[in-house]
């Protein structure tokens, strides 16, 4: 067995740290059609973030249900299992069709086609303490959620649009 010198050990550790830092900054942007084909394992090794661009409502509904029979959903869940953070950008016209309750359970982030942050909240009652951390963007609440007057006032004051899907 070969024993490494302290300098060799330090070089190896520094190289590993540099690779991990590079991975943390790396974003792999893809479309739903590419997810259907699956992703190369090298994507999970080299990228800490997966950006899914403009998926269709069917994919989002199946993702909310964790439907592993849907190939794109299976790939997305596989990426999550490797610790890859998932971001989904979608057109604002799709917001009213999003299954907030199902998607809220998953570790996802969202933005619209203009780059505005979209936050999901599926709590039955959404109060001031639930929205105090929001600085900008759009809040999407579950169909039967209630928004307290104080929370509503804060959202209005900060010009944060809130949407209740149908």
C-alpha positions as CSV (number, residue, x, y, z in Angstrom):
1,X,0.0,0.0,0.0
2,X,1.4,3.4,-1.0
3,X,1.3,6.1,1.5
4,X,0.7,9.6,0.3
5,X,2.7,12.6,1.4
6,X,0.9,15.4,3.1
7,X,1.4,17.6,-0.1
8,X,-0.1,14.9,-2.3
9,X,-3.0,14.5,0.1
10,X,-3.6,18.2,0.1
11,X,-3.5,18.3,-3.7
12,X,-6.1,15.6,-4.0
13,X,-8.4,17.2,-1.4
14,X,-8.1,20.6,-3.2
15,X,-8.9,19.0,-6.5
16,X,-12.0,17.3,-5.0
17,X,-13.1,20.6,-3.4
18,X,-12.7,22.4,-6.7
19,X,-14.8,19.8,-8.6
20,X,-17.5,20.0,-5.9
21,X,-17.6,23.8,-6.1
22,X,-17.8,23.7,-9.9
23,X,-20.7,21.2,-9.7
24,X,-22.5,23.4,-7.2
25,X,-22.5,26.3,-9.7
26,X,-23.4,24.2,-12.7
27,X,-26.9,24.3,-14.2
28,X,-28.2,21.8,-16.8
29,X,-31.0,23.4,-18.8
30,X,-33.3,21.0,-20.6
31,X,-36.8,20.6,-22.1
32,X,-39.4,18.0,-21.2
33,X,-38.8,16.2,-24.5
34,X,-35.2,15.6,-23.5
35,X,-36.3,14.3,-20.1
36,X,-38.4,11.6,-21.8
37,X,-35.2,10.2,-23.3
38,X,-33.5,10.2,-19.9
39,X,-30.4,12.0,-18.7
40,X,-26.8,10.8,-18.9
41,X,-25.4,9.9,-15.4
42,X,-22.7,12.5,-16.1
43,X,-25.4,15.2,-15.7
44,X,-25.9,14.1,-12.1
45,X,-22.1,14.2,-11.5
46,X,-21.4,17.5,-13.1
47,X,-24.5,19.6,-12.3
48,X,-26.2,20.4,-9.0
49,X,-29.1,22.1,-10.7
50,X,-31.6,21.0,-13.3
51,X,-33.6,23.7,-15.1
52,X,-36.7,22.3,-16.9
53,X,-37.9,24.9,-19.4
54,X,-41.5,25.3,-20.5
55,X,-43.0,21.9,-19.6
56,X,-46.5,21.1,-20.6
57,X,-49.4,20.9,-18.1
58,X,-49.7,17.1,-18.4
59,X,-46.1,16.7,-17.2
60,X,-46.7,19.0,-14.2
61,X,-49.9,17.1,-13.3
62,X,-48.0,13.7,-13.5
63,X,-45.1,15.2,-11.5
64,X,-47.6,16.3,-8.8
65,X,-48.7,12.6,-8.7
66,X,-45.2,11.2,-8.7
67,X,-46.2,9.1,-11.7
68,X,-43.0,7.2,-12.5
69,X,-44.7,5.6,-15.5
70,X,-44.3,9.0,-17.2
71,X,-40.7,8.9,-18.6
72,X,-40.0,12.6,-18.0
73,X,-41.3,12.5,-14.5
74,X,-39.2,9.4,-13.7
75,X,-36.1,11.2,-15.0
76,X,-37.0,14.3,-12.8
77,X,-37.5,12.2,-9.7
78,X,-34.3,10.3,-10.5
79,X,-32.4,13.6,-10.6
80,X,-33.9,14.6,-7.2
81,X,-32.8,11.3,-5.7
82,X,-29.2,12.2,-6.7
83,X,-29.6,15.5,-4.8
84,X,-30.0,17.7,-7.9
85,X,-32.1,20.7,-7.3
86,X,-35.0,21.2,-9.8
87,X,-36.2,24.5,-11.1
88,X,-39.1,24.7,-13.5
89,X,-39.8,27.8,-15.7
90,X,-43.2,28.0,-17.3
91,X,-45.4,30.4,-19.0
92,X,-47.7,32.6,-16.8
93,X,-50.8,31.4,-18.6
94,X,-50.2,27.9,-17.1
95,X,-50.3,29.1,-13.5
96,X,-54.0,28.7,-13.0
97,X,-53.7,25.1,-14.1
98,X,-51.0,24.0,-11.7
99,X,-51.7,21.4,-9.2
100,X,-50.5,23.4,-6.2
101,X,-51.1,20.8,-3.5
102,X,-49.2,18.0,-5.3
103,X,-46.3,20.2,-6.5
104,X,-46.0,21.9,-3.1
105,X,-44.9,18.6,-1.5
106,X,-41.9,18.4,-3.9
107,X,-38.5,20.2,-3.4
108,X,-39.0,22.4,-6.5
109,X,-38.6,26.0,-7.4
110,X,-40.5,27.8,-10.1
111,X,-40.3,31.0,-12.2
112,X,-42.5,32.3,-15.0
113,X,-41.4,33.1,-18.6
114,X,-40.4,36.6,-17.4
115,X,-38.1,35.3,-14.7
116,X,-40.4,36.2,-11.8
117,X,-40.2,33.8,-8.8
118,X,-43.3,31.7,-8.2
119,X,-44.0,30.4,-4.7
120,X,-46.5,27.7,-4.0
121,X,-48.5,27.5,-0.7
122,X,-51.0,24.8,-0.1
123,X,-51.8,25.6,3.6
124,X,-55.5,25.7,4.4
125,X,-55.0,29.2,6.0
126,X,-52.2,31.5,4.8
127,X,-51.3,34.1,7.3
128,X,-48.9,37.0,7.7
129,X,-46.1,34.7,9.0
130,X,-46.4,32.6,5.8
131,X,-45.8,35.5,3.5
132,X,-43.5,37.8,5.4
133,X,-40.5,36.4,3.7
134,X,-41.8,37.1,0.2
135,X,-40.1,40.1,-1.4
136,X,-41.3,39.8,-4.9
137,X,-42.8,37.4,-7.5
138,X,-46.1,35.5,-7.6
139,X,-47.7,33.5,-4.9
140,X,-49.8,30.5,-6.0
141,X,-52.2,29.2,-3.4
142,X,-54.2,26.0,-3.3
143,X,-57.9,26.2,-4.5
144,X,-59.4,26.1,-1.1
145,X,-56.8,28.0,0.8
146,X,-57.8,31.1,2.7
147,X,-55.7,34.2,2.7
148,X,-55.9,36.3,5.9
149,X,-56.5,40.0,5.5
150,X,-53.1,40.9,7.0
151,X,-51.4,38.5,4.6
152,X,-53.4,40.0,1.7
153,X,-52.4,43.5,2.8
154,X,-48.7,42.6,2.9
155,X,-48.9,41.0,-0.5
156,X,-50.6,44.1,-1.9
157,X,-48.1,46.4,-0.2
158,X,-45.2,44.5,-1.8
159,X,-46.9,44.3,-5.2
160,X,-46.9,40.5,-5.0
161,X,-49.6,39.0,-7.2
162,X,-51.4,36.0,-5.8
163,X,-53.3,33.4,-7.8
164,X,-55.8,30.8,-6.8
165,X,-55.9,28.0,-9.4
166,X,-59.3,26.7,-10.4
